[in-house]
Amino acid sequence: MTQSNWQRTKIVCTLGPATDRPGVIERLIEAGMDVARINTSHGDHADHARRIRQVRQAAHALGQPVALLMDLPGPKFRLGDLPEGFCKLEEGTMVTLAEADDDAKADSVSATANCCLLPVRNRGLLQALRTGEPVFLADGSVELSVESVAANPARAVCGVRIGGTVRSGSGINLPECAIDMLIPTDEDRRHLAFAVSQEAEWVGVSFVQSAGDLARVRACFPPGPSLKPLLMAKIEKRRALEDLDAIVEASDGVMVARGDLGVETNLAEIPIVQKRIISVANAQGRPVVTATQMLESMVEHEHPTRAEATDVANAVLDGTDAVMLSAETAIGDFPVAAVRFLQRVLIATEEVYGARMAQDWMNSAETASPANDAGNALSFAACLLAARLGARAIIAPVQSMEMALSVARFRPQAPLVMVADSVRLYRSLALVRGISPLVVNVRDDGADPGSCLAQAREWLFAHGLAQEDDPAVLLSTSGATGDKVDTLQTVRLKG
């Protein structure tokens, strides 16, 4: 590994049946997975706990930091269980949406026949539908039109306008239907308790529409110094875009959730919306993940399309911290190949544009950082100094995510080697662009910059990112300003 092919942008992989095969999780980590995502909309806690154990064990064995991101289902409407797990809907046919109960399951037809009845998990959805309204399934890939509704039993007869395949648990979007959605739901609260018990580093909050939604989720965590997950606001509703700045400020990170966002808003505007969300997150120093259909064709094919490769590269150029694979790794036929290709695109893009991107971000840092924040000013100075010296790394012992982000927000070209004071912070930092996290050596004094420098030097040499006597920049805190950076020095990496 050299600095030219060191990967700054991180990779998030969704776990599922495809990753349950022996050795797959280990191979995903070796291929470049930085964050393992659990989608609580599918599966049960027993399945999730088993996969989490596998990730923790594999990451420890391989000596790699892997964060855990647990997505809450939120107030999303979904199909119930289909008899064979999936169903093909043909354009021009009629289907009936009905409450997911035993009768609905019995009436359903097999996936090989004309699937005339689709179970729905939420009765309120059926009661809210009106004739003529569109209904989108599976991230908008299938479109229905409501022809008639009945109250008892609650059912809706729909015509299939755009056909396709739907699966058990496929999402349902109603962009023209007014339904109040309160976050968190009772189900979200149950999953939040599970996330805390599993010591998840990140929790994805679905269908956020205001900063208040995030405040209510935080209120669900137990009081005191317990291990509370960081909150990632998933931007997937039109109303979220209206309150975007406040939502980003109230969050610990942001996700551009293009699946539902592409249904809830004008699909033609998604590239523009993506750039806007990433820009706001960058300006506020929040990590941002770009998600949905990055390499969708690799669910069934070993090689992606040219357009998908370009989409990944453009997300990097937009300023994303991480790119996410969903079905590609959860249920796809080629999960490891998808991660390997994703990494190839990230490295190729950063190799050509990395220096230019770093310079552009430094040039715009005046508007991206509060002018009266001494910690940010010193972090900016460190990044500027590293660029002018050709430093091989910026090294810092860190005690909090805030301290690490005070440097990472300036997106320097040099690797950020952050020596975390806890395993939890070490894993959490795996999501942030440009950061190579290490965990403090328990044999040393974690607060001692000299010990952190020695540990970082060893890692840089081992990965071919630096050589004897190369320059580096060392940031630390004296303790006089809490956990804020207040000390900057240049050093030589000596063995």
Secondary structure, 3 states (H helix, E strand, C coil): CCCCCCCCCEEEEECCHHHCCCCHHHHHHHHCCCEEEEECCCCCHHHHHHHHHHHHHHHHHHCCCCEEEEECCCCCEEECCCCCCEEEECCCCEEEEEECCHHHHHHCCCCCCCCCEEEECCHHHHHHCCCCCEEEECCCCEEEEEEEEEECCEEEEEEEEECEEEECCCEEECCCCCCCCCCCCHHHHHHHHHHHHCCCCEEEECCCCCHHHHHHHHCCCCCCCCCCCEEEEEECCHHHHHCHHHHHHHCCEEEEEHHHHHHHCCHHHHHHHHHHHHHHHHHCCCCEEEECCCCHHHHCCCCCCHHHHHHHHHHHHHCCCEEEECHHHHCCCCHHHHHHHHHHHHHHHHHHHHHHHHHHHHHCHHHHCCCCCHHHHHHHHHHHHHHHHCCCCEEEEECCHHHHHHHHCCCCCCCEEEEECCHHHHHHHHHCCCEEEEECCCCCCCCCHHHHHHHHHHHHHHCCCCCCCEEEEEEECCCCCCCCCCEEEEEEECC
